[in-house]
Amino acid sequence: MPLGAHLAGAPELRLVDVAATLADGRRAHAHRRAVVARTPAEAAEALAGAAHPRSHTALAPEKQPTVAFLMPGQGAQYPGMTAGLHRHDALFREHLVECAEPFSDALGTDVLAAILADDEELSRRTDLAQAALFSVEYALARRLEPWGIRPQALAGHSVGEYTAACLAGVVDLPDAVRMVAARGRLMRQAPPGAMLSVRLGEAAVAEELSGSGVELAALNEPGGCVVAGPADAVERLAERLTARGVASTRLHTAHAFHTSAVQEAADRFAAEIAGVRLRPPRIPLLSGVTGTWMTDTEAVDHDRWARQLREPVRFGAAVTALLAEGPRVLVETGPGRTLTTLARRSTAWGPEHRTVQTVRHPSEPREDVDVLTLALGALWAAGVDVDWRPARGGRTPRKVSLPGYPFRPDRHWIESAYVTGGGPRSSASGGGPSAPVPVPEPRPETPTVGTRAVLTAIWSDLLGVPDVPPDANFFDLRGDSLIAVQLASRATKAGLTMSPQDVFTHQTVAELADALDAAAAPETGRSPARERWTGPVPLTPAQLRLLQEPRSKDFHVPLVLQIPGALAPQALDEALNAVVALHDGLRLRVRHRDGLWEQEVADPTRRVPLLVVDSDEPDAAPRVAEELGRAVAADCYAGGPLLRAACLPRSGLVILVLHHLLVDIASERLLLQDLNTACGQALAGSPVELSPATTAWPEWAARVTALAAEPDVHAERALWAGERRKALRSATRSATGEADVRCAQAVLDAADTAALQAFQRGRRAPLDETLLAAVAVAHRHVTGEDAVLADIEGHGRAVPFPGLDLTRTIGPCTTVYPVLLSTGGRGLDGALARTRDALHEIPRQGLGHGVLARLHAPTAALLAEVPEPELMVSYLGALSYDTAGLDDGPLRPAPGVVPAARSAAACLGNPMELRCWLSADRLHLDWWYDARRHEEASVRELVERTATALREAGRSTGPTEPTAPTEPDGSGGWDALTDDEFAVLFSEPRRSEKDSR
């Protein structure tokens, strides 16, 4: 019986007994697996497949490897790093406090709070970040010692080199704290400059730098380097390299570190550390200055440690020296995996080497304790001897009976040369012998053509690995967050439903395929046999918000399509009603009765009438769309259909008008896709057969309304009704009478739009985040007020509900919630940072706000004290026509049609509304406003200022506020690394005025 099955059937077993029996009573073989579990059931689950996130499988090398610790530099830190270890691991906590307390005394700030708090601003401050990294790295190294994990070599990147030196015995801990504190303080005072990564080797780039005023700053891998200098000189060099076809990337730094620009800081640092006692290293230590092993003379040279601030970082050469001496296990003794990623890209990397991660990446949804514990298992699986006794928590284990190892059976029986059926088994059975029939070789198992095959092909292409093993770790294959985004995009186009976050959660092909298949299993709502929904349905908060607006009857969306060639109304009618019957959300009916709103799903047999218009006049389509819109508005709140349709056979046009109560943007695209498929089938004379719908939209609506009883949602009240929001002043004047809605427009041309999209990709953030920041900048310019409360639309489909699958569900899943926008007085930089922080603190895509404001009376009264947002900001993305993928069917976007973004009613609930959308490679900004309450000149200035801020963002060389805490120390990964990794190694955010005081 396999061990996993045995544990699953023996819940009474103590895992400490099981672990001790396996560790002490069995001989270790080369093929090894370690799992982290708290119960026998968890252990059985983790043992079920090598791809489990709490499992690590490896082949130990024949020769015992040596362990090397790699200490990352500033930028690897993130808010709350190792907070789980601090809570649950007393020894780690002891060593962390041992470092953090003297740092707090030296810097006048609570460093431990900076490490553990979920405070982005604190984690970005250079002096605190360097102190935090040293403390965490030192505590991790000391925590590993009782388990028998001691380094035979040490290497650090920039500030990480000080942790390595302390562990090597070069400097005592109190002196190391004083050195790092002084270093961080001086680094913050460096003069301005710029840094550029260049895809050239050291010799080639030296020729380019001659006479340019730019210097070499770092060499971290073959064929790539970083240069730095004055911003204008760096810009000229970048232009010259681009003209020659040499790739370069501007790094997100405000200074030219590791160049002569920081010479003054280095001189001051030398004076401050002159009295520090330095000793030769007791453990071999690599030097980032020379790129080789640090000599005794170098280690005790105070000037050397000062030069380290301004000399180029030679981490690539250091890695080469490290890997040259037999099998190594490189342990990243700090946050993330950036240094081990660089090591794997070294030309010296070979199959005998291994890497181990001790602290999770901020995007990984794993417990800190689990990550460190699994690191122990990974070290053992890599062939390192681990002392398991301290891991048993002082408990005395006893041996228990466990199944033996499941060795692979090798068959050695020699089969007969003859087989039964065609003749005698041997000549002795009578008659002449038949011809010998060879026993066929067993055929290799044919892989199932499915999710795993699709993912394997995509991984192979993106990672450049011909044969991707199903249990190979994505990041061990040199994957990174950028490749994860590309992987998710390719998988989605191949018909799978996944996000980049899935790669962090499920890091092997096997595990990811199993997870995606499980999410798409029949029990999640994909069953073709799901019954069609009919009857009452609760109204969602977003629907209730819309219904409270007097002009909401006119909030309908026109979709105008064309069928080239002959349009057969009968086939179109069949296709349309097949789609409506399939999707419950398209059959919604709304009534206002006895002062209450009611909603139901109509029976699928109730057909949507198709209006056939015999006209080919040029203005026929707009007139028909208007007529359908009036028909929707006339009885939409009296139980009438919220979807109307018409066709003009002579011009081949199809017109749909849908009330916004029916759909969101994803629904529009799905409707177009299914209608396109159905029309193709019906026009060909075939039965309409569509892919089954997933979860019924009414099920999602019911889950949303049920949140009104959830304590976690009630706990959001402090977020939505904070004092700062209550204190806001409105720049909108009051008005009476009917709204006078107008529109001011701006357009970013194709070049500016492409630059903005590149900027957005570099930030690893959605474009609407940059749009909101631009609005904050524009609002401050025009009104003089730095804060504005804006309603934005959230993607309710992204909120996970167990058992629900909305991939093929049509219905309104939009959320609407207010966000406080401001610049903090720092222009676009401040607006980007504050917008990101504001969006990150919003749980559940803002669902909670709508639930509390519309469905929970006590909180609704509290939220009434907060001023109504004066602005709605909607980023609609590319038009549904452009993203629905209509190339495979008969439908096409009709030429010359006014986009739905401009034809739907605006300013419902807000006196201003900005709609931003992409079409023909251009970004359109439509700023709608109620002319009774806002001056035309002010609104036009708002839209132009917003467009200017977006252009400014696109023309910058990178995110003006990094996506992760950043480091001025010059370690980087060049164009092959992600921007997150660049930030981990190089960037430093600009200091705020508060920091400068």
Secondary structure, DSSP 8 states (H G I E B T S, - for coil): --HHHHHHT-TTS-HHHHHHHHHHHS---SEEEEE--SSHHHHHHHHT-TT-TTEEEEE--SS--EEEEEE--TTS--TTTTHHHHHH-HHHHHHHHHHHHHHHHHHTS-HHHHHHS--HHHHH-HHHHHHHHHHHHHHHHHHHGGGT---SEEEE-TTHHHHHHHHTTSS-HHHHHHHHHHHHHHHTT--B-EEEEESS-HHHHHHHHTTTS-EEEEEEETTEEEEEE-HHHHHHHHHHHHHTT--EEE-S-SB-TTSGGGHHHHHHHHHHTTT------SS-BB-TTTSSB--HHHHT-HHHHHHTTTS-B-HHHHHHHHHTSS-EEEEEEEESSHHHHHHHTSTT--TT-EEEEEE--TT----HHHHHHHHHHHHHHTT-----GGGGTT----------------------SS-SSSS-SSGGGSSS----------------TTHHHHHHHHHHHHHT-SS--TT-BTTTTT--HHHHHHHHHHHHHTT----HHHHHHS-BHHHHHHHHHHHTSGGGTT-TT-----EE----HHHHHHHTSGGGGG-EEEEEEE-SS---HHHHHHHHHHHHHH-GGGGEEEEEETTEEEEEE--TTS---EEE-----TTHHHHHHHHHHHHHHHHTTBT--SEEEEEETTTTEEEEEEETTT--HHHHHHHHHHHHHHHHHHHTT---------S-HHHHHHHHHHGGG-HHHHTTHHHHT-HHHHT---------SS--EEEEEEEE-HHHHHHHHHHHHHHTS-HHHHHHHHHHHHHHHHHS-SEEEEEEEEEGGGS--TT---TT--S--EEEEEEEEE-TTSHHHHHHHHHHHHHHT-GGGGHHHHHHHHH-HHHHHHHTTS---SEEEEEEEE-HHHHS-GGGSS-EE-TT---HHHHS---SSSSEEEEEEEETTEEEEEEEEETTTS-HHHHHHHHHHHHHHHHHHHHSSS-SS-SS---SS----TTTS-HHHHHHHT------HHHH-
